[in-house]
Amino acid sequence: MKLEQAQAIVDAVTAEAPAPVSVFVADASGELVAAATMDRAAPDTRLNAQRKAYTAARSDAVSTKALAEKAGAKGAAELASFDPFFTFFLGGVAAFDGDLRVGAVGVSGLPGADDDAVARRAVEAAGLEVR
């Protein structure tokens, strides 16, 4: 994930969000590239956005939504072996440049489906792809 792309994602999220959110853009390893918390966003949205981006960047799923659906079919032992920083809240979306996963974005502060939709549109606004 290039810095310019990450900043474009942050800008798209903050311009589109209908209410205060936090946005976290991660590289392919789940580490910070760019982030923002809008005025009046709840403090817990920061960590939630980070966990969503981390999960989408590092899991074999392409979104926190897809990971939650996949996890529903797993047994207790397999679920217990998941990375403890992973989250199943909607709003984490992987970003692709062609076939390469270059990072992910996490959005938190809206209802989950809205976090997910805003994240997807922001990735596309930055010239990257979602799956």
Backbone as CSV, one residue per row, in Angstrom:
resi,resn,N_x,N_y,N_z,CA_x,CA_y,CA_z,C_x,C_y,C_z
1,MET,0.863,-1.181,0.000,0.000,0.000,0.000,0.898,1.229,0.000
2,LYS,0.739,2.038,-0.995,1.481,3.285,-1.066,0.833,4.311,-0.141
3,LEU,1.643,5.207,0.392,1.138,6.239,1.289,0.050,7.071,0.613
4,GLU,0.249,7.412,-0.644,-0.736,8.221,-1.369,-2.081,7.499,-1.447
5,GLN,-2.047,6.189,-1.675,-3.284,5.406,-1.729,-3.953,5.374,-0.358
6,ALA,-3.156,5.181,0.682,-3.704,5.138,2.035,-4.348,6.470,2.407
7,GLN,-3.695,7.555,2.053,-4.261,8.873,2.348,-5.539,9.120,1.547
8,ALA,-5.580,8.625,0.303,-6.796,8.755,-0.505,-7.944,7.975,0.127
9,ILE,-7.652,6.823,0.712,-8.682,6.036,1.394,-9.196,6.797,2.610
10,VAL,-8.283,7.329,3.416,-8.693,8.110,4.590,-9.559,9.288,4.156
11,ASP,-9.132,10.004,3.113,-9.894,11.153,2.638,-11.284,10.745,2.158
12,ALA,-11.380,9.630,1.437,-12.672,9.170,0.927,-13.607,8.778,2.070
13,VAL,-13.072,8.091,3.074,-13.900,7.686,4.219,-14.407,8.909,4.961
14,THR,-13.520,9.831,5.281,-13.936,10.987,6.077,-14.868,11.911,5.295
15,ALA,-14.754,11.941,3.977,-15.657,12.762,3.163,-17.041,12.134,3.051
16,GLU,-17.111,10.810,3.049,-18.375,10.120,2.805,-19.128,9.732,4.069
17,ALA,-18.435,9.470,5.144,-19.099,8.948,6.351,-20.212,9.894,6.807
18,PRO,-21.411,9.372,7.035,-22.531,10.217,7.448,-22.508,10.577,8.929
19,ALA,-21.579,9.995,9.654,-21.421,10.257,11.082,-19.950,10.044,11.413
20,PRO,-19.499,10.509,12.588,-18.081,10.384,12.933,-17.601,8.927,13.003
21,VAL,-16.480,8.669,12.373,-15.871,7.341,12.355,-14.373,7.458,12.571
22,SER,-13.775,6.303,12.799,-12.328,6.165,12.724,-12.022,5.288,11.526
23,VAL,-10.902,5.573,10.869,-10.460,4.794,9.727,-8.990,4.459,9.934
24,PHE,-8.634,3.226,9.631,-7.266,2.735,9.784,-6.911,2.036,8.483
25,VAL,-5.829,2.449,7.856,-5.366,1.817,6.623,-4.050,1.115,6.931
26,ALA,-4.011,-0.165,6.603,-2.860,-1.009,6.921,-2.179,-1.497,5.654
27,ASP,-0.902,-1.841,5.793,-0.195,-2.500,4.699,-0.579,-3.984,4.700
28,ALA,0.044,-4.763,3.844,-0.317,-6.178,3.723,-0.010,-6.986,4.984
29,SER,0.796,-6.448,5.872,1.099,-7.125,7.137,0.177,-6.689,8.263
30,GLY,-0.694,-5.744,7.987,-1.616,-5.252,9.009,-1.081,-4.085,9.805
31,GLU,0.047,-3.517,9.361,0.661,-2.402,10.086,0.198,-1.062,9.519
32,LEU,0.192,-0.050,10.359,-0.314,1.278,10.027,0.395,1.920,8.839
33,VAL,-0.420,2.455,7.912,0.073,3.327,6.849,-0.519,4.722,7.051
34,ALA,-1.825,4.794,7.310,-2.487,6.074,7.560,-3.738,5.816,8.400
35,ALA,-4.131,6.810,9.183,-5.320,6.663,10.018,-5.869,8.033,10.364
36,ALA,-7.150,8.045,10.738,-7.775,9.280,11.199,-8.959,8.932,12.080
37,THR,-9.232,9.814,13.012,-10.438,9.735,13.828,-11.148,11.064,13.674
38,MET,-12.379,10.996,13.214,-13.156,12.219,13.010,-13.562,12.806,14.358
39,ASP,-13.766,14.118,14.388,-14.250,14.781,15.596,-15.533,14.094,16.065
40,ARG,-15.622,13.861,17.361,-16.781,13.261,18.032,-16.949,11.768,17.772
41,ALA,-15.978,11.115,17.135,-16.052,9.659,17.007,-15.786,9.056,18.379
42,ALA,-16.497,8.008,18.692,-16.309,7.345,19.985,-14.883,6.811,20.097
43,PRO,-14.275,6.907,21.288,-12.888,6.460,21.455,-12.643,5.001,21.060
44,ASP,-13.618,4.125,21.295,-13.403,2.715,20.966,-13.345,2.452,19.464
45,THR,-13.770,3.422,18.647,-13.726,3.208,17.201,-12.292,3.130,16.684
46,ARG,-11.351,3.735,17.378,-9.944,3.689,16.926,-9.427,2.257,16.919
47,LEU,-9.557,1.588,18.048,-9.060,0.215,18.141,-9.873,-0.713,17.250
48,ASN,-11.173,-0.492,17.179,-12.002,-1.336,16.315,-11.580,-1.204,14.854
49,ALA,-11.339,0.018,14.382,-10.901,0.220,13.002,-9.545,-0.452,12.762
50,GLN,-8.651,-0.342,13.723,-7.337,-0.982,13.592,-7.479,-2.490,13.489
51,ARG,-8.279,-3.075,14.357,-8.456,-4.528,14.338,-9.112,-5.001,13.044
52,LYS,-10.052,-4.222,12.534,-10.713,-4.585,11.273,-9.714,-4.586,10.123
53,ALA,-8.895,-3.555,10.021,-7.897,-3.492,8.950,-6.867,-4.611,9.095
54,TYR,-6.411,-4.833,10.308,-5.434,-5.895,10.582,-5.985,-7.249,10.144
55,THR,-7.229,-7.517,10.513,-7.845,-8.798,10.185,-7.960,-8.973,8.675
56,ALA,-8.444,-7.947,7.981,-8.607,-8.044,6.532,-7.267,-8.148,5.818
57,ALA,-6.228,-7.552,6.367,-4.899,-7.621,5.754,-4.243,-8.977,5.970
58,ARG,-4.436,-9.571,7.131,-3.675,-10.765,7.505,-4.406,-12.090,7.366
59,SER,-5.714,-12.064,7.255,-6.450,-13.333,7.173,-6.493,-13.829,5.738
60,ASP,-6.915,-15.067,5.573,-7.052,-15.583,4.214,-8.399,-15.202,3.614
61,ALA,-9.226,-14.510,4.367,-10.482,-13.976,3.853,-10.218,-12.579,3.286
62,VAL,-11.149,-12.052,2.532,-10.943,-10.741,1.924,-11.659,-9.627,2.681
63,SER,-12.411,-9.991,3.700,-13.078,-8.985,4.524,-13.393,-9.594,5.876
64,THR,-13.653,-8.746,6.852,-14.044,-9.260,8.164,-15.387,-9.967,8.058
65,LYS,-16.245,-9.514,7.148,-17.531,-10.182,6.925,-17.302,-11.611,6.434
66,ALA,-16.432,-11.785,5.438,-16.143,-13.118,4.902,-15.493,-14.000,5.963
67,LEU,-14.634,-13.429,6.787,-13.997,-14.208,7.844,-15.030,-14.670,8.863
68,ALA,-15.966,-13.821,9.220,-17.014,-14.201,10.174,-17.842,-15.352,9.624
69,GLU,-18.180,-15.282,8.351,-18.947,-16.363,7.737,-18.139,-17.658,7.718
70,LYS,-16.867,-17.563,7.413,-15.992,-18.732,7.375,-15.812,-19.324,8.774
71,ALA,-15.665,-18.463,9.764,-15.439,-18.923,11.134,-16.658,-19.647,11.691
72,GLY,-17.842,-19.301,11.215,-19.052,-19.955,11.690,-19.066,-21.443,11.416
73,ALA,-18.280,-21.896,10.452,-18.229,-23.312,10.096,-17.088,-24.047,10.798
74,LYS,-16.344,-23.386,11.640,-15.177,-23.999,12.285,-15.516,-24.501,13.683
75,GLY,-14.745,-25.465,14.119,-14.907,-26.000,15.463,-14.248,-25.109,16.503
76,ALA,-14.539,-25.389,17.767,-14.039,-24.566,18.873,-12.516,-24.530,18.924
77,ALA,-11.855,-25.657,18.704,-10.387,-25.694,18.769,-9.768,-24.835,17.671
78,GLU,-10.353,-24.908,16.493,-9.823,-24.111,15.393,-10.067,-22.621,15.638
79,LEU,-11.222,-22.285,16.176,-11.497,-20.885,16.497,-10.548,-20.360,17.565
80,ALA,-10.201,-21.195,18.522,-9.309,-20.776,19.603,-7.902,-20.479,19.096
81,SER,-7.540,-21.015,17.937,-6.194,-20.794,17.410,-6.105,-19.528,16.556
82,PHE,-7.227,-18.834,16.345,-7.200,-17.579,15.597,-6.349,-16.548,16.330
83,ASP,-5.759,-15.660,15.582,-5.026,-14.525,16.129,-5.967,-13.748,17.052
84,PRO,-5.592,-13.482,18.285,-6.506,-12.801,19.214,-6.817,-11.355,18.835
85,PHE,-6.078,-10.774,17.898,-6.361,-9.409,17.464,-7.382,-9.386,16.328
86,PHE,-7.680,-10.576,15.773,-8.692,-10.654,14.717,-10.048,-10.252,15.274
87,THR,-10.875,-9.712,14.402,-12.234,-9.349,14.776,-13.189,-9.818,13.692
88,PHE,-14.423,-10.033,14.074,-15.446,-10.442,13.114,-16.449,-9.322,12.855
89,PHE,-16.207,-8.135,13.376,-17.091,-7.000,13.106,-16.948,-6.581,11.648
90,LEU,-18.047,-6.238,11.015,-18.014,-5.775,9.630,-17.315,-4.429,9.545
91,GLY,-16.665,-4.195,8.403,-16.002,-2.910,8.186,-14.525,-3.022,7.893
92,GLY,-14.001,-4.228,7.799,-12.612,-4.444,7.407,-12.584,-5.040,6.015
93,VAL,-11.853,-4.398,5.097,-11.849,-4.810,3.696,-10.427,-4.806,3.158
94,ALA,-10.035,-5.907,2.522,-8.719,-5.992,1.898,-8.701,-5.171,0.617
95,ALA,-7.538,-4.630,0.290,-7.334,-3.844,-0.930,-6.349,-4.587,-1.820
96,PHE,-6.692,-4.682,-3.100,-5.875,-5.405,-4.064,-5.430,-4.492,-5.188
97,ASP,-4.207,-4.732,-5.649,-3.684,-4.118,-6.859,-3.444,-5.280,-7.804
98,GLY,-4.394,-5.522,-8.699,-4.353,-6.735,-9.518,-4.586,-7.937,-8.617
99,ASP,-3.697,-8.918,-8.689,-3.828,-10.119,-7.861,-3.153,-9.986,-6.505
100,LEU,-2.470,-8.876,-6.265,-1.691,-8.692,-5.050,-2.486,-7.956,-3.973
101,ARG,-2.611,-8.576,-2.804,-3.220,-7.900,-1.656,-2.176,-6.925,-1.134
102,VAL,-2.493,-5.625,-1.205,-1.523,-4.607,-0.821,-1.795,-4.031,0.558
103,GLY,-2.939,-4.348,1.128,-3.278,-3.839,2.444,-4.752,-3.967,2.705
104,ALA,-5.236,-3.143,3.620,-6.645,-3.201,4.004,-7.039,-1.918,4.698
105,VAL,-8.351,-1.714,4.787,-8.901,-0.574,5.510,-9.911,-1.092,6.523
106,GLY,-9.937,-0.428,7.665,-10.951,-0.692,8.668,-11.680,0.603,8.976
107,VAL,-13.003,0.537,9.002,-13.840,1.686,9.339,-14.711,1.282,10.518
108,SER,-14.829,2.181,11.497,-15.642,1.894,12.681,-16.356,3.153,13.138
109,GLY,-17.621,2.989,13.508,-18.400,4.095,14.038,-19.826,4.116,13.528
110,LEU,-20.079,3.387,12.449,-21.403,3.275,11.856,-21.916,1.857,12.106
111,PRO,-23.164,1.567,11.775,-23.584,0.161,11.793,-22.662,-0.652,10.880
112,GLY,-22.428,-1.899,11.210,-21.446,-2.720,10.509,-21.567,-2.730,9.001
113,ALA,-22.772,-2.887,8.479,-22.947,-2.918,7.022,-22.554,-1.583,6.402
114,ASP,-22.794,-0.494,7.110,-22.413,0.828,6.610,-20.902,1.023,6.673
115,ASP,-20.261,0.568,7.767,-18.794,0.595,7.839,-18.205,-0.141,6.639
116,ASP,-18.744,-1.314,6.341,-18.261,-2.145,5.245,-18.432,-1.430,3.907
117,ALA,-19.594,-0.844,3.670,-19.869,-0.166,2.398,-18.956,1.045,2.203
118,VAL,-18.773,1.837,3.251,-17.891,3.007,3.165,-16.456,2.563,2.888
119,ALA,-16.006,1.510,3.558,-14.648,0.997,3.349,-14.456,0.539,1.909
120,ARG,-15.414,-0.184,1.374,-15.311,-0.686,-0.004,-15.231,0.464,-1.010
121,ARG,-16.084,1.438,-0.842,-16.080,2.579,-1.778,-14.776,3.373,-1.678
122,ALA,-14.226,3.474,-0.478,-12.972,4.216,-0.297,-11.803,3.502,-0.978
123,VAL,-11.763,2.186,-0.883,-10.704,1.430,-1.554,-10.780,1.669,-3.058
124,GLU,-11.974,1.596,-3.598,-12.149,1.809,-5.037,-11.819,3.252,-5.425
125,ALA,-12.150,4.221,-4.581,-11.838,5.619,-4.853,-10.327,5.855,-4.929
126,ALA,-9.560,5.018,-4.243,-8.100,5.138,-4.259,-7.476,4.397,-5.432
127,GLY,-8.306,3.841,-6.309,-7.783,3.142,-7.491,-7.402,1.710,-7.237
128,LEU,-7.826,1.145,-6.119,-7.547,-0.247,-5.813,-8.834,-1.066,-5.945
129,GLU,-8.732,-2.358,-5.791,-9.874,-3.243,-5.973,-10.260,-3.925,-4.667
130,VAL,-11.541,-4.253,-4.560,-12.042,-5.080,-3.462,-12.584,-6.371,-4.075
131,ARG,-12.651,-7.394,-3.250,-13.184,-8.684,-3.727,-14.209,-9.192,-2.755
